[in-house]
Amino acid sequence: MKRLMVIPVVLLALGGCGQVANIRSLSTGYVPPQSGETARVRVVTDGLVRAVPGRDCLDWNVPGAGVMASVKAGFPDHNGENLGMPGPIYSWAGAVTSELVVPAGKPIAFHYLGRLQYSRQCAKTMTFVPKPGRDYMVQASMSADCSFLLDELPADGRQWVRIEPTPVGKVSMCNAMDNF
């Protein structure tokens, strides 16, 4: 009988391990790289966008990982940061914008958490590898059925071009145990 009671306690203890990382990811701001090749990213969102630099999976313990932008007060964010990126800022009512430096030549994973509205909430992920010296725009919104849109400003700087995140599909946790 005692053995059966120990198992739920152990499972509860292990179940909390990944949740600590998830809470940390909401209370830590993204930290731009201090050296190496970089690109710039403009984030426009109606929810909360977090990033994990140097990974194509989600690992909130990676140095620099954290919140980039959030419409909700109380989260660390970079709302309103402006790096002077060219081109129009595509935005909509209730959205926030931030411009940040990210590592180039390495993957960066993004996680979007849409705000609860009309009894509906969404979460979406994406990853891509920014090219050195390029500008990107990441739009994350509840519209269009919970989506990320990714645009790149080509070297000629004339017009934003829609590109597909690579790889396409859901980004998973880097460590399976982070889910528990």
C-alpha positions in Angstrom: 0.0 0.0 0.0 2.8 2.4 0.9 4.4 1.8 -2.5 1.2 2.9 -4.3 1.1 6.2 -2.4 4.8 7.0 -3.2 4.2 6.8 -7.0 1.7 9.7 -7.2 4.0 11.9 -5.1 7.0 11.2 -7.3 4.9 11.9 -10.4 3.7 15.2 -9.0 7.3 16.2 -8.1 8.5 15.3 -11.6 5.5 17.0 -13.2 6.5 20.3 -11.7 10.0 20.3 -13.2 9.0 21.4 -16.7 6.6 23.9 -15.3 9.4 25.8 -13.6 11.0 26.4 -17.0 7.6 27.5 -18.4 7.1 30.0 -15.6 10.7 31.2 -16.1 10.0 31.8 -19.8 7.2 34.2 -18.9 9.2 36.1 -16.3 12.4 36.6 -18.3 13.0 39.1 -21.1 14.8 38.1 -24.3 18.4 39.1 -24.2 20.0 40.2 -27.6 23.4 38.8 -28.4 26.4 41.0 -27.6 28.7 39.6 -30.3 28.8 37.5 -33.5 26.8 37.9 -36.7 23.3 39.3 -36.3 20.1 40.1 -38.0 17.2 42.4 -37.0 13.7 41.2 -36.3 10.6 43.4 -35.9 8.0 41.6 -33.9 4.3 42.6 -34.2 1.8 40.8 -32.0 -1.6 40.9 -30.3 -0.4 38.5 -27.6 2.9 37.4 -26.2 6.0 36.3 -28.3 8.9 34.5 -26.7 12.1 33.4 -28.5 14.9 30.8 -28.0 18.1 31.9 -29.8 20.3 29.3 -31.3 17.7 26.5 -31.2 15.1 25.0 -33.5 13.2 23.7 -30.4 11.9 25.3 -27.2 14.3 25.4 -24.2 13.6 28.2 -21.8 17.0 27.6 -20.0 19.0 28.7 -23.0 20.9 32.0 -22.3 19.0 34.9 -24.0 15.7 33.0 -24.2 12.6 35.0 -23.1 9.8 37.4 -23.9 10.2 39.7 -26.9 6.8 41.5 -26.9 3.6 41.3 -24.9 0.3 43.2 -25.1 -0.4 42.3 -21.5 1.2 44.3 -18.7 3.4 42.6 -16.1 5.6 40.6 -18.5 9.1 41.7 -19.3 9.1 42.9 -22.8 10.9 45.1 -25.4 7.7 46.9 -26.5 8.4 50.0 -28.5 12.1 49.3 -29.0 13.2 50.8 -32.3 16.3 49.9 -34.2 15.4 52.1 -37.2 14.4 49.2 -39.5 13.2 50.3 -42.9 9.8 49.9 -44.4 6.3 50.3 -43.0 5.3 48.8 -39.8 2.3 46.6 -40.5 0.2 46.7 -37.4 -3.4 46.5 -36.2 -5.4 47.8 -33.3 -4.3 46.4 -29.9 -0.9 45.1 -31.3 2.5 46.0 -29.9 5.8 46.2 -31.8 9.4 45.7 -30.9 12.6 45.6 -33.0 15.4 43.4 -31.7 18.8 42.0 -32.7 19.0 38.2 -33.0 21.9 35.8 -33.8 22.3 35.1 -37.5 23.3 31.9 -39.2 21.7 29.9 -36.3 18.1 28.8 -35.8 15.8 30.8 -33.6 12.6 29.4 -32.2 9.5 31.5 -31.6 6.5 30.8 -29.4 3.3 32.8 -29.6 0.6 32.8 -27.0 -2.5 34.6 -28.1 -4.6 36.4 -25.5 -7.8 34.9 -24.4 -10.6 36.3 -26.4 -14.1 35.1 -27.1 -13.3 32.0 -24.9 -10.6 31.1 -27.3 -6.8 31.1 -26.9 -4.1 29.9 -29.2 -0.4 28.9 -29.1 1.8 28.6 -32.1 5.5 28.0 -32.8 7.9 28.6 -35.6 11.6 28.6 -36.3 13.9 29.9 -39.0 17.6 30.8 -39.6 18.1 34.5 -40.0 20.7 35.6 -42.6 23.5 37.9 -41.4 22.7 41.6 -41.8 19.1 41.0 -43.0 15.9 42.4 -41.6 12.9 40.3 -40.8 9.3 40.9 -39.6 7.5 38.3 -37.5 3.7 38.9 -37.1 1.9 36.7 -34.6 -1.8 37.1 -34.2 -5.1 35.5 -33.3 -6.5 36.5 -36.7 -6.2 34.1 -39.6 -6.7 31.2 -37.2 -3.7 31.8 -34.9 -0.8 32.4 -37.1 2.8 33.5 -37.6 3.7 35.4 -40.7 7.4 35.8 -41.6 8.7 38.4 -44.0 12.3 39.2 -45.1 13.6 42.5 -46.5 16.0 41.5 -49.4 19.4 43.0 -49.6 18.1 45.6 -52.1 15.8 46.8 -49.3 12.9 47.6 -51.7 10.0 45.5 -50.5 9.2 42.9 -47.8 8.9 39.3 -49.2 6.9 36.6 -47.4 9.0 33.6 -46.6 8.2 30.2 -45.1 9.7 29.3 -41.7 12.1 26.4 -41.9 11.4 23.8 -40.8 7.6 24.2 -41.3 5.5 22.6 -38.6 5.2 22.6 -34.9 8.4 23.3 -32.9 8.7 20.9 -30.0 10.5 21.0 -26.6 14.2 20.4 -26.8 14.0 18.1 -23.8 11.1 15.8 -23.6 11.1 16.0 -19.8 10.3 19.8 -20.0 6.8 18.8 -20.8 6.4 17.2 -17.4 
